[in-house]
Amino acid sequence: MAIIEVSNLKKSFGQLDVLKQITFDVNKNDVVAVIGPSGSGKSTMLRSLIHLEEINGGSVSVDGNYLVKDGNYSKPQDIKRITGRMGMVFQHFNLFPHLTVKDNLEIAPKMLKTESKAAIQQRSTELLKKIGLSERANAYPSMLSGGQKQRVAIARALMLNPEILLFDEPTSALDPELTGEVLQVMKDLAEEHMTMIVVTHEMGFAREVANRVMFMDNGEIIESGHPTELFDNPKNERTKAFLKRSLK
């Protein structure tokens, strides 16, 4: 059964249609890579799923619960509950510069006050070990490399135990030599069956880790399929042209 269902999603900025009738679903444990040229609506689509963008039409449901149905949003408390099942990792990390790595991880759970301080501290310690940054717990973001910052951002998203992780071009702000360490953390999450939607320019990751790839262009999903099928035998001319440029 689909954990995320998106139907006829529409979004405009003034006269510009950024999303045009976007429809897809995501099953539990899927890793869906979203590829396409800059300005094709990928990030806007992703942000719409977690209510960082308000849509103009269509529906989004998570596990059968509607975030928005036919353009009408649910009650604020329901929106909070539904979006709370998702975590998001941004292109530019968005860490709090005045907080240590450990405090960046712990600030949201402490504010929510849904569990003890000891439990929160234990999980932050475990997650820092998981991403290979235990020794940087008391460092500040300015003391970290870009790859380390992004790994911290992933751990921070995991602190609230999301069922779904959304990644918005998590490696595009990194130097190439730092990209691998972030992709490795994401591969590990995929192997642990985390449901993930990843907007990415990393074609190798999309081919190797995703079980489905969606190609977007001009606000539409042009083609979707298994990575082997989409990369080796694309059906649409726009997909072919994009891959020809991207896989050089």
Phi, psi and chi 1 to 4 in degrees:
 res  aa     phi    psi   chi1   chi2   chi3   chi4
   1 MET       -  142.4  178.1 -174.9  166.4      -
   2 ALA   -68.3  135.6      -      -      -      -
   3 ILE   -89.8  -29.1 -168.8  167.3      -      -
   4 ILE  -124.0  131.3  -62.7  176.4      -      -
   5 GLU  -127.2  125.3  -66.1 -179.3  -88.1      -
   6 VAL  -120.9  130.3  178.1      -      -      -
   7 SER  -136.0  121.4  177.0      -      -      -
   8 ASN    53.3   40.6  -61.1  -41.6      -      -
   9 LEU   -67.3  129.0 -155.5   62.9      -      -
  10 LYS  -129.7  139.2  -68.5 -176.0  -78.2 -172.3
  11 LYS  -147.6  131.2  171.6   68.9  179.0  177.5
  12 SER  -128.5  145.7  -58.5      -      -      -
  13 PHE  -112.7   99.9  -66.8  113.4      -      -
  14 GLY    64.7 -125.9      -      -      -      -
  15 GLN   -85.1   -6.5  -62.9  -61.9  -52.2      -
  16 LEU   -89.9  117.3  179.0   65.0      -      -
  17 ASP   -82.8  110.0  -67.1  -28.9      -      -
  18 VAL   -90.5  -36.1 -178.9      -      -      -
  19 LEU  -124.9  131.2  -60.8  176.7      -      -
  20 LYS  -124.7  100.6  -53.1  169.3 -175.1  173.8
  21 GLN    54.1   49.0  -53.8  -74.8   -6.1      -
  22 ILE   -74.4  125.0  -65.0  -73.6      -      -
  23 THR  -135.7  125.1  -62.7      -      -      -
  24 PHE  -167.1  166.8   67.1   95.0      -      -
  25 ASP  -135.6  162.3   54.6   29.7      -      -
  26 VAL  -131.3  125.7  177.1      -      -      -
  27 ASN   -86.7  157.7  -69.0  -35.1      -      -
  28 LYS   -56.9  137.0 -169.5  172.7  175.0   59.3
  29 ASN    75.7    1.7  -54.9  -26.9      -      -
  30 ASP   -67.5  148.2  -87.6   -4.5      -      -
  31 VAL  -118.6  107.5  178.0      -      -      -
  32 VAL  -106.1  119.8  178.3      -      -      -
  33 ALA   -95.8  132.8      -      -      -      -
  34 VAL  -112.2  117.0 -174.5      -      -      -
  35 ILE  -119.7  165.5   63.1  171.6      -      -
  36 GLY   150.5  166.8      -      -      -      -
  37 PRO   -66.5  159.0   23.0  -31.8      -      -
  38 SER   -58.5  140.9  -63.0      -      -      -
  39 GLY    82.5   11.1      -      -      -      -
  40 SER   -88.2   -4.6   58.6      -      -      -
  41 GLY   101.9    4.5      -      -      -      -
  42 LYS   -60.2  -51.6  -54.5 -175.9  -59.3  -64.2
  43 SER   -66.9  -39.5  -67.2      -      -      -
  44 THR   -61.3  -41.9  -58.6      -      -      -
  45 MET   -60.8  -46.9  179.6  -85.0  -68.2      -
  46 LEU   -62.9  -44.5 -161.8   70.2      -      -
  47 ARG   -65.6  -28.6  -69.4  168.6   64.6   85.5
  48 SER   -66.6  -30.4  -61.3      -      -      -
  49 LEU   -67.8  -26.1  -58.5 -177.2      -      -
  50 ILE  -114.2   15.0 -159.5  165.5      -      -
  51 HIS    66.8   29.8 -161.9 -131.9      -      -
  52 LEU   -87.7  -14.6  -67.7  175.7      -      -
  53 GLU  -128.4  138.8  -64.3  -77.9   -1.1      -
  54 GLU   -91.1  131.6  -72.1 -143.0   -7.7      -
  55 ILE   -87.9  165.0   63.2  163.8      -      -
  56 ASN  -101.7  -11.3  -58.5  117.8      -      -
  57 GLY  -174.4  158.7      -      -      -      -
  58 GLY   101.6 -173.6      -      -      -      -
  59 SER  -136.1  146.5  -56.5      -      -      -
  60 VAL  -135.3  125.8  176.6      -      -      -
  61 SER  -129.1  148.1   68.0      -      -      -
  62 VAL  -121.8  114.6  178.0      -      -      -
  63 ASP    54.9   38.9 -140.3    5.6      -      -
  64 GLY    85.0   -3.4      -      -      -      -
  65 ASN  -102.1  125.0  -60.7  -62.8      -      -
  66 TYR   -80.9  121.6  -80.1   97.8      -      -
  67 LEU   -72.3  -46.2  172.2   71.3      -      -
  68 VAL  -146.2  137.0   53.4      -      -      -
  69 LYS  -129.1  120.9 -174.9  174.2 -176.0 -179.1
  70 ASP    51.0   40.4  -60.6  -33.7      -      -
  71 GLY    84.4   -3.4      -      -      -      -
  72 ASN  -106.6  120.8  -61.8  -55.0      -      -
  73 TYR   -78.5  151.2  -81.8   90.9      -      -
  74 SER   -71.1  176.9  -63.9      -      -      -
  75 LYS   -64.1  151.0  -64.0  174.2 -177.3  175.7
  76 PRO   -52.6  -39.9  -29.2   35.7      -      -
  77 GLN   -68.0  -32.1   63.2  -94.2   32.9      -
  78 ASP   -72.9  -39.1  -67.3  -31.2      -      -
  79 ILE   -59.1  -45.3  -68.9  173.9      -      -
  80 LYS   -61.7  -41.8 -173.1  175.1 -179.5 -179.5
  81 ARG   -66.9  -41.8  177.5  173.7   50.7   80.4
  82 ILE   -70.6  -47.3  -67.8  164.8      -      -
  83 THR   -68.4  -23.2   56.9      -      -      -
  84 GLY   -66.1  -14.1      -      -      -      -
  85 ARG   -83.6   -3.6  -59.4  176.6   68.6  172.1
  86 MET  -121.2  148.2  -63.3 -179.0  -90.3      -
  87 GLY  -120.6  153.8      -      -      -      -
  88 MET  -131.8  138.5 -173.4  152.7  179.9      -
  89 VAL  -115.8  125.7  178.4      -      -      -
  90 PHE   -98.4  164.3  -60.4   89.0      -      -
  91 GLN   -61.8  -40.3 -179.9  177.9  -11.9      -
  92 HIS  -108.2   31.6  -67.5  -68.1      -      -
  93 PHE    70.2  -52.7  -33.0  128.6      -      -
  94 ASN    58.0   35.7  -68.4    6.2      -      -
  95 LEU   -78.4  152.9  -60.0  177.5      -      -
  96 PHE   -79.3  115.9  -65.3  110.1      -      -
  97 PRO   -67.0  -24.2   22.2  -31.8      -      -
  98 HIS   -88.8   -0.6   63.5  -68.7      -      -
  99 LEU  -111.0  148.6  -62.9 -179.9      -      -
 100 THR   -68.6  168.4   65.2      -      -      -
 101 VAL   -54.8  -49.0  164.7      -      -      -
 102 LYS   -61.7  -42.4 -170.1  172.0  175.2   61.7
 103 ASP   -68.9  -33.0  -72.6  -19.7      -      -
 104 ASN   -60.4  -39.1  -98.8  -76.1      -      -
 105 LEU   -70.2  -37.2  -96.2   62.4      -      -
 106 GLU   -92.1  -12.5  -65.3  177.5    0.0      -
 107 ILE   -63.7  -44.6 -176.1  170.3      -      -
 108 ALA   -66.9  -48.9      -      -      -      -
 109 PRO   -60.9  -35.0  -11.3   13.7      -      -
 110 LYS   -67.1  -37.3  -76.8  178.6  177.4  176.1
 111 MET   -67.8  -34.5  -71.8  172.7   68.2      -
 112 LEU   -73.4  -27.4  -70.8  172.6      -      -
 113 LYS    55.7   39.8  -62.3  179.2  179.8  176.2
 114 THR   -97.0   -7.4   54.4      -      -      -
 115 GLU  -151.2  170.5   55.8 -172.3  -30.1      -
 116 SER   -71.1  156.4   70.4      -      -      -
 117 LYS   -60.5  -37.7 -170.5  177.9  -70.0 -172.6
 118 ALA   -63.4  -41.9      -      -      -      -
 119 ALA   -65.2  -40.3      -      -      -      -
 120 ILE   -63.8  -44.8  -67.8  168.3      -      -
 121 GLN   -65.3  -37.1  -69.9  174.8  -19.5      -
 122 GLN   -64.7  -42.3 -179.8 -178.4  -11.3      -
 123 ARG   -69.4  -38.0 -168.5  156.5   70.2 -102.9
 124 SER   -63.6  -38.6   70.4      -      -      -
 125 THR   -62.9  -43.6  -60.9      -      -      -
 126 GLU   -64.8  -40.8  -70.1  169.5   -6.1      -
 127 LEU   -70.8  -36.6  -77.0  170.4      -      -
 128 LEU   -64.8  -35.9  -74.1  173.7      -      -
 129 LYS   -66.1  -41.2 -176.3  177.6  179.8 -178.4
 130 LYS   -60.4  -37.7 -179.5 -173.6 -177.7   76.5
 131 ILE   -94.5    6.0   62.3  168.8      -      -
 132 GLY    74.9   30.3      -      -      -      -
 133 LEU  -129.7   30.4  -72.0  174.9      -      -
 134 SER   -55.7  -39.3  -64.1      -      -      -
 135 GLU   -74.9   -6.3   75.8  -72.5   -4.6      -
 136 ARG  -106.5   15.2  -53.3  -62.2  -85.5  160.6
 137 ALA   -55.7  -37.2      -      -      -      -
 138 ASN  -101.3   10.2  -65.2  -46.6      -      -
 139 ALA   -80.8  158.0      -      -      -      -
 140 TYR   -98.5  154.2  -71.5   88.5      -      -
 141 PRO   -50.6  -35.7  -31.3   37.7      -      -
 142 SER   -64.1  -16.3   61.6      -      -      -
 143 MET   -93.1    1.0  -57.9  160.2   68.5      -
 144 LEU  -107.6  153.8  -55.3  178.8      -      -
 145 SER   -74.8  166.5   70.4      -      -      -
 146 GLY   -58.6  -41.1      -      -      -      -
 147 GLY   -64.9  -39.2      -      -      -      -
 148 GLN   -65.8  -41.6  -70.8  172.5  -30.3      -
 149 LYS   -59.3  -42.2  -71.3  176.3 -172.5  174.4
 150 GLN   -70.5  -34.5 -165.7   59.4  -69.0      -
 151 ARG   -64.5  -39.1  -77.6 -171.8  -81.3  159.4
 152 VAL   -63.2  -41.1  171.4      -      -      -
 153 ALA   -61.9  -37.6      -      -      -      -
 154 ILE   -66.2  -45.0  -66.7  171.1      -      -
 155 ALA   -61.4  -39.9      -      -      -      -
 156 ARG   -61.5  -41.8 -177.5 -179.8   59.8 -179.5
 157 ALA   -63.5  -31.8      -      -      -      -
 158 LEU   -78.1  -16.0  -69.6  168.2      -      -
 159 MET   -60.3  -29.7  -81.6  -65.3  -68.4      -
 160 LEU   -94.2   15.4  -64.9  174.5      -      -
 161 ASN    53.1   52.5  -68.7  -41.4      -      -
 162 PRO   -69.6  152.8   30.1  -36.6      -      -
 163 GLU   -86.6  -21.6  -62.5  166.5   54.7      -
 164 ILE  -134.5  135.7  -58.2  155.0      -      -
 165 LEU  -115.7  133.0  -88.5 -175.4      -      -
 166 LEU  -110.6  130.0  -50.1  176.6      -      -
 167 PHE  -119.3  122.3  -67.5   85.0      -      -
 168 ASP  -104.8   92.0 -171.5   10.1      -      -
 169 GLU    47.2   60.5  -55.8 -157.3   17.5      -
 170 PRO   -67.1  -14.9   25.6  -35.2      -      -
 171 THR  -113.9   -0.7   60.3      -      -      -
 172 SER   -72.2  -18.6   62.3      -      -      -
 173 ALA   -93.4    4.9      -      -      -      -
 174 LEU  -103.0  149.8  -59.3  179.1      -      -
 175 ASP   -64.3  147.0  -66.3  -29.2      -      -
 176 PRO   -52.6  -36.7  -27.9   34.9      -      -
 177 GLU   -71.9  -13.8   63.8  -91.7   22.1      -
 178 LEU   -98.2  -10.2  -59.8  176.1      -      -
 179 THR   -64.3  -39.5  -63.7      -      -      -
 180 GLY   -59.8  -38.4      -      -      -      -
 181 GLU   -67.5  -32.7   63.6 -169.5   64.0      -
 182 VAL   -74.5  -44.3  174.2      -      -      -
 183 LEU   -61.6  -32.7  -67.2  178.0      -      -
 184 GLN   -65.1  -41.3 -173.7   57.2   55.8      -
 185 VAL   -61.0  -41.0  172.3      -      -      -
 186 MET   -67.9  -37.6  -65.4  168.1   65.7      -
 187 LYS   -63.0  -42.0  -71.4  175.4 -174.6  175.6
 188 ASP   -60.7  -41.1  -67.6  -15.6      -      -
 189 LEU   -63.9  -40.3  -71.7  170.4      -      -
 190 ALA   -61.9  -40.3      -      -      -      -
 191 GLU   -67.6  -23.7  -72.1  174.1    3.9      -
 192 GLU   -89.2    7.9  -66.7  166.2   10.8      -
 193 HIS    69.8   30.9  -52.0  -64.0      -      -
 194 MET   -70.9  132.7  171.2   64.1   76.3      -
 195 THR   -73.4  124.8  -55.2      -      -      -
 196 MET  -138.1  139.7  -64.8  156.6   53.7      -
 197 ILE  -119.7  121.8  -54.8  176.4      -      -
 198 VAL  -124.0  110.3 -175.3      -      -      -
 199 VAL   -80.8  121.3  171.1      -      -      -
 200 THR  -152.2  153.0 -175.5      -      -      -
 201 HIS  -102.6    1.5  -70.0  -66.6      -      -
 202 GLU   -85.6   93.8  -63.7  -69.3  -24.4      -
 203 MET   -66.7  -33.3  -62.0  -59.6  145.4      -
 204 GLY   -63.2  -41.6      -      -      -      -
 205 PHE   -63.6  -45.5  174.7   87.0      -      -
 206 ALA   -59.7  -41.4      -      -      -      -
 207 ARG   -71.6  -40.4 -179.0 -170.6  -79.3  -89.0
 208 GLU   -83.8  -38.6  179.5 -173.1  -11.0      -
 209 VAL  -104.8  -37.1 -179.3      -      -      -
 210 ALA   -70.9  150.8      -      -      -      -
 211 ASN  -103.3   -4.9   64.9  -51.8      -      -
 212 ARG  -149.8  142.4  179.0  148.9   50.4   98.9
 213 VAL  -123.0  131.7  179.0      -      -      -
 214 MET  -112.5  128.6  -60.8 -166.2  -51.9      -
 215 PHE  -101.1  120.5  169.9   64.5      -      -
 216 MET  -109.9  144.2  -75.9 -175.8   67.4      -
 217 ASP  -153.8  134.1 -168.1   16.7      -      -
 218 ASN    54.2   41.1 -163.9   28.0      -      -
 219 GLY    78.4   11.9      -      -      -      -
 220 GLU  -131.2  151.8  -59.5  173.4  -70.1      -
 221 ILE   -84.3  110.3  -63.7  174.6      -      -
 222 ILE   -82.4  -37.4  -56.0  -60.3      -      -
 223 GLU  -157.2  146.0 -167.8  164.8  -13.8      -
 224 SER  -146.1  140.3  176.4      -      -      -
 225 GLY   177.1 -177.5      -      -      -      -
 226 HIS   -62.8  143.5 -171.1  -86.0      -      -
 227 PRO   -52.0  -43.1  -26.6   32.5      -      -
 228 THR   -60.9  -43.5  -56.4      -      -      -
 229 GLU   -65.4  -47.2  176.7 -171.6  -16.0      -
 230 LEU   -71.9  -40.3 -168.9  133.9      -      -
 231 PHE   -76.8  -37.7  -77.9  110.4      -      -
 232 ASP   -91.7  -23.3  -65.3  -17.2      -      -
 233 ASN  -144.6   58.5 -170.9   29.3      -      -
 234 PRO   -63.3  142.5   23.8  -32.0      -      -
 235 LYS   -92.4  -36.1  -55.2  -70.8 -169.1  -65.6
 236 ASN   -90.3  142.8 -170.6  -79.6      -      -
 237 GLU   -63.9  -34.8  -69.5  -56.7  -40.5      -
 238 ARG   -67.4  -38.6  -82.1 -164.8  -86.4  176.4
 239 THR   -62.1  -45.7  -45.0      -      -      -
 240 LYS   -58.6  -44.4  -68.7  176.7 -175.2  176.4
 241 ALA   -66.0  -41.8      -      -      -      -
 242 PHE   -63.9  -46.9  172.8   77.3      -      -
 243 LEU   -65.8  -34.1  -67.6  174.6      -      -
 244 LYS   -61.4  -40.7 -169.8  174.1 -179.2  179.7
 245 ARG   -72.8  -38.8  -67.9 -167.6  -53.6  -89.0
 246 SER   -81.6  -26.0  -59.2      -      -      -
 247 LEU   -99.7   12.9  -62.3  174.5      -      -
 248 LYS   -64.5      -  -76.2 -179.3  179.3  177.3
